[in-house]
Amino acid sequence: MNGIIKIENLSFGYTPEETILKALSFEVMQGEFVGIAGPNGAGKTTLLNLLCGLLTPKAGSIEIDAAPVESYSVRDLAQKVAVVRQEFVPVFDFTVREMVSMARTPYLGTFGFESKADREFVNDALEITDTARFASRPLAQLSGGERQRVFIARALAQNTDVLLLDEPTNFLDLKYQVGIYDLLKTAQLEKGKTIVAITHDINLTIQYADHVLLLGGNSGYQYGYAKDVFSLERIEKVFGVRAFAGKVGGEKFFLPLGKFAKDSRQITGKSAGGQQE
């Protein structure tokens, strides 16, 4: 596999005195699923905005498909990278099909007419995400989970190698959370998409991601396999919360334990202090 995203010694801050990301280096192979985790303010969304060219690094470099991100025009970068932001309800009353069709804008010719290929990409994306059945409905009339599938359909219709997602399961219930991750994993495995997803759900990241980037306090980071990156001690340090760790099959899972956690001693596993329960 070839590296489709390459970051070397990347640093960024919104002011000269501030450093949110410091000397960050990692590489994402084509067709991988990478999860980005970390506490609020650690720089997750900032990194996504750097990857899609909305921000300029203070130092270091970002390459997309072996070319510096700043070397791309807006149109050309949109043919390489699709972005799914946090769930929102649009002001205008677009239908589902209209919203997904907007993804083809970077490919439209001089006169802006859709081609047969454009329509096929849109139809395929609607089918894959199971949104074709309400393609004619206004987006604002859909549930949060349905809307998020539409936004992922739009990203798929854009036909890019890379999908960047900012907390794709935010505000969704458990069924839709798992459904969204199943959909993303399917796009990775069946369409060869490279998925980079910001998430607050460590356990879903462990289940679905090939590698994990954990951004922590003091501009530090860890990158690697989830089993190596996530530990009770590191979670306690980075997130500032006591936690419990157990296993489902061969995979770890983590449960935060608040001050008033109930009956945590009845769970088989280890707490953040390393004590066997």
C-alpha positions as CSV (number, residue, x, y, z in Angstrom):
1,M,0.0,0.0,0.0
2,N,1.1,3.6,-0.7
3,G,0.8,6.5,1.7
4,I,-2.0,8.7,0.6
5,I,-1.7,11.2,3.5
6,K,1.7,12.0,4.8
7,I,2.3,14.5,7.7
8,E,5.8,15.5,8.8
9,N,6.7,17.6,11.8
10,L,3.4,19.5,11.6
11,S,2.8,22.3,14.1
12,F,0.0,24.8,14.3
13,G,-1.4,27.4,16.6
14,Y,-4.0,30.1,16.1
15,T,-1.7,32.8,17.6
16,P,2.1,33.1,17.5
17,E,2.3,32.2,21.2
18,E,-0.1,29.2,21.0
19,T,0.8,25.7,19.8
20,I,-2.1,23.2,19.5
21,L,-0.4,20.7,17.4
22,K,3.4,20.2,17.8
23,A,5.8,18.2,15.6
24,L,3.1,15.8,14.5
25,S,4.2,13.1,12.1
26,F,2.3,10.1,10.8
27,E,1.3,8.4,7.5
28,V,-2.0,7.0,6.4
29,M,-1.9,4.2,3.8
30,Q,-4.3,4.1,0.9
31,G,-7.5,2.2,1.9
32,E,-6.9,2.4,5.7
33,F,-9.5,3.4,8.3
34,V,-7.9,5.8,10.8
35,G,-9.6,7.2,13.9
36,I,-8.6,10.5,15.6
37,A,-9.4,10.7,19.3
38,G,-8.6,13.1,22.1
39,P,-10.2,15.5,24.5
40,N,-11.9,18.8,23.6
41,G,-9.3,21.4,22.5
42,A,-6.6,18.8,21.6
43,G,-6.7,19.9,17.9
44,K,-8.8,17.2,16.2
45,T,-10.9,19.5,14.1
46,T,-7.9,21.8,13.6
47,L,-6.1,18.8,12.1
48,L,-9.0,18.1,9.8
49,N,-9.1,21.7,8.6
50,L,-5.3,21.5,7.9
51,L,-5.8,18.3,5.9
52,C,-8.5,19.9,3.7
53,G,-6.5,23.1,3.1
54,L,-8.6,25.5,5.2
55,L,-5.7,26.2,7.5
56,T,-1.9,26.7,6.9
57,P,0.6,24.9,9.1
58,K,2.9,27.0,11.2
59,A,5.7,24.4,10.5
60,G,6.0,21.0,8.8
61,S,4.2,19.6,5.8
62,I,1.1,17.8,4.6
63,E,1.0,15.7,1.5
64,I,-2.1,14.3,-0.2
65,D,-1.4,11.7,-2.8
66,A,2.3,12.6,-2.8
67,A,1.7,16.4,-3.5
68,P,1.7,19.2,-1.0
69,V,-1.8,20.1,0.0
70,E,-1.2,23.8,-0.7
71,S,-0.3,22.9,-4.3
72,Y,-3.9,21.9,-5.1
73,S,-6.5,24.2,-6.4
74,V,-9.9,24.1,-4.5
75,R,-11.4,22.2,-7.4
76,D,-8.5,19.7,-7.7
77,L,-8.4,19.1,-3.9
78,A,-12.2,18.4,-4.0
79,Q,-11.5,15.6,-6.4
80,K,-9.1,14.1,-3.9
81,V,-10.7,14.7,-0.5
82,A,-14.4,14.8,0.6
83,V,-15.3,16.2,4.0
84,V,-18.3,15.3,6.2
85,R,-18.8,17.9,9.0
86,Q,-20.7,17.5,12.1
87,E,-24.5,17.0,11.6
88,F,-26.5,20.1,10.7
89,V,-29.8,21.1,9.2
90,P,-29.4,23.2,6.1
91,V,-31.1,26.6,5.8
92,F,-32.4,25.9,2.3
93,D,-35.0,23.2,1.7
94,F,-32.9,20.9,-0.6
95,T,-34.1,17.4,-1.3
96,V,-31.9,14.5,-0.5
97,R,-31.0,14.0,-4.2
98,E,-30.2,17.7,-4.7
99,M,-27.9,17.6,-1.7
100,V,-26.1,14.5,-2.9
101,S,-25.9,15.9,-6.4
102,M,-24.0,18.9,-5.2
103,A,-21.0,16.6,-4.7
104,R,-20.5,16.4,-8.4
105,T,-19.8,20.2,-8.7
106,P,-16.0,19.8,-8.9
107,Y,-16.5,17.6,-12.0
108,L,-19.0,19.7,-13.9
109,G,-18.0,21.1,-17.3
110,T,-18.1,24.7,-18.5
111,F,-21.9,24.9,-18.7
112,G,-22.5,23.1,-15.4
113,F,-24.6,20.3,-16.8
114,E,-24.7,16.8,-15.1
115,S,-23.5,14.0,-17.2
116,K,-24.7,10.4,-17.2
117,A,-21.6,9.5,-15.2
118,D,-22.5,12.2,-12.6
119,R,-26.0,10.7,-12.2
120,E,-24.6,7.2,-11.9
121,F,-22.3,8.3,-9.0
122,V,-25.2,9.9,-7.2
123,N,-27.5,6.9,-7.7
124,D,-24.8,4.5,-6.5
125,A,-24.1,6.7,-3.4
126,L,-27.8,6.8,-2.6
127,E,-28.1,3.0,-2.9
128,I,-25.0,2.3,-0.8
129,T,-26.2,4.5,2.0
130,D,-29.8,3.3,1.8
131,T,-31.0,6.8,1.2
132,A,-32.5,6.3,-2.3
133,R,-35.9,5.5,-0.8
134,F,-36.3,9.1,0.4
135,A,-34.3,10.8,-2.3
136,S,-37.2,13.2,-3.1
137,R,-37.8,14.2,0.5
138,P,-36.5,17.6,1.9
139,L,-33.4,17.0,4.0
140,A,-34.9,19.0,6.9
141,Q,-37.6,16.4,7.3
142,L,-35.2,13.5,8.0
143,S,-34.0,12.2,11.4
144,G,-30.4,13.0,12.5
145,G,-29.3,9.5,11.6
146,E,-30.9,9.7,8.2
147,R,-29.4,13.1,7.5
148,Q,-25.9,11.9,8.4
149,R,-26.2,9.0,5.9
150,V,-27.1,11.6,3.3
151,F,-24.0,13.6,4.0
152,I,-21.9,10.4,3.7
153,A,-23.7,9.7,0.5
154,R,-22.7,13.1,-0.8
155,A,-19.1,12.4,0.2
156,L,-19.2,9.1,-1.7
157,A,-20.8,10.7,-4.7
158,Q,-17.8,13.1,-4.8
159,N,-15.8,10.0,-5.7
160,T,-12.6,10.9,-3.8
161,D,-10.0,8.5,-2.5
162,V,-10.1,10.1,0.9
163,L,-13.1,10.8,3.3
164,L,-12.5,13.0,6.2
165,L,-15.3,13.0,8.9
166,D,-15.7,15.2,11.9
167,E,-17.5,13.2,14.6
168,P,-19.9,11.4,12.2
169,T,-22.0,9.8,15.0
170,N,-22.4,13.0,17.1
171,F,-26.0,13.3,18.4
172,L,-27.0,9.8,17.2
173,D,-28.4,6.9,19.2
174,L,-26.6,3.6,19.5
175,K,-28.3,2.0,16.5
176,Y,-27.4,4.8,14.2
177,Q,-23.8,5.1,15.6
178,V,-23.1,1.5,14.7
179,G,-24.9,1.8,11.4
180,I,-22.7,4.8,10.4
181,Y,-19.5,2.9,11.3
182,D,-20.8,-0.1,9.4
183,L,-21.4,2.1,6.4
184,L,-17.9,3.7,6.6
185,K,-16.3,0.3,7.0
186,T,-18.2,-1.0,3.9
187,A,-16.9,2.0,1.9
188,Q,-13.4,1.2,3.0
189,L,-13.5,-2.5,2.2
190,E,-15.7,-2.5,-0.9
191,K,-14.8,0.8,-2.5
192,G,-11.2,1.1,-1.3
193,K,-11.8,4.4,0.4
194,T,-9.4,5.9,2.9
195,I,-11.4,6.9,6.0
196,V,-10.1,9.4,8.5
197,A,-12.7,10.0,11.2
198,I,-12.6,12.2,14.3
199,T,-14.5,10.6,17.2
200,H,-15.2,10.8,20.9
201,D,-16.2,7.1,21.0
202,I,-13.1,5.2,21.8
203,N,-14.9,1.8,21.7
204,L,-16.2,2.2,18.2
205,T,-12.8,3.4,17.1
206,I,-11.2,0.2,18.5
207,Q,-13.8,-1.9,16.7
208,Y,-13.5,-0.3,13.3
209,A,-10.2,1.6,12.8
210,D,-7.0,0.1,11.5
211,H,-4.9,2.7,13.2
212,V,-5.6,5.4,15.8
213,L,-4.2,8.9,16.4
214,L,-4.6,10.0,20.0
215,L,-4.1,13.7,20.5
216,G,-3.4,14.5,24.2
217,G,-2.6,17.4,26.4
218,N,0.6,19.5,26.0
219,S,0.5,19.0,22.3
220,G,1.5,15.3,22.6
221,Y,0.2,12.4,20.5
222,Q,0.3,8.7,20.0
223,Y,-0.2,6.9,16.7
224,G,-0.5,3.2,16.1
225,Y,-2.8,0.2,16.6
226,A,-5.6,0.8,19.0
227,K,-4.5,-2.0,21.3
228,D,-1.1,-0.2,21.7
229,V,-2.4,3.4,21.8
230,F,-5.3,2.9,24.3
231,S,-4.5,1.9,27.9
232,L,-6.1,2.7,31.2
233,E,-3.1,4.8,32.3
234,R,-3.1,6.8,29.0
235,I,-6.8,7.4,29.0
236,E,-6.7,8.6,32.6
237,K,-3.8,11.0,31.8
238,V,-5.2,12.3,28.4
239,F,-8.9,12.6,29.3
240,G,-8.5,13.2,33.0
241,V,-11.1,10.5,34.0
242,R,-11.0,7.3,35.9
243,A,-11.9,4.3,33.7
244,F,-12.7,0.6,33.6
245,A,-11.3,-1.7,31.0
246,G,-12.7,-5.1,29.9
247,K,-12.7,-7.3,26.8
248,V,-15.2,-8.3,24.2
249,G,-13.6,-11.2,22.4
250,G,-10.0,-10.2,21.9
251,E,-10.7,-6.4,21.9
252,K,-10.5,-4.1,24.8
253,F,-13.3,-1.7,25.7
254,F,-13.3,1.2,28.2
255,L,-15.9,2.6,30.4
256,P,-15.5,6.0,32.2
257,L,-16.2,5.9,35.9
258,G,-17.6,9.1,37.4
259,K,-17.7,10.0,41.0
260,F,-21.1,8.4,41.5
261,A,-20.5,5.3,39.3
262,K,-22.8,2.5,40.5
263,D,-21.7,-1.1,41.4
264,S,-18.5,-0.7,39.4
265,R,-16.9,-3.4,41.7
266,Q,-19.2,-6.0,40.3
267,I,-17.7,-5.7,36.8
268,T,-14.9,-8.2,35.9
269,G,-11.8,-6.4,34.7
270,K,-9.5,-3.7,35.8
271,S,-10.0,-0.1,36.9
272,A,-7.7,2.8,36.0
273,G,-5.7,2.1,39.2
274,G,-4.9,-1.4,37.9
275,Q,-6.9,-3.1,40.6
276,Q,-8.6,-6.3,39.7
277,E,-12.4,-6.0,40.4
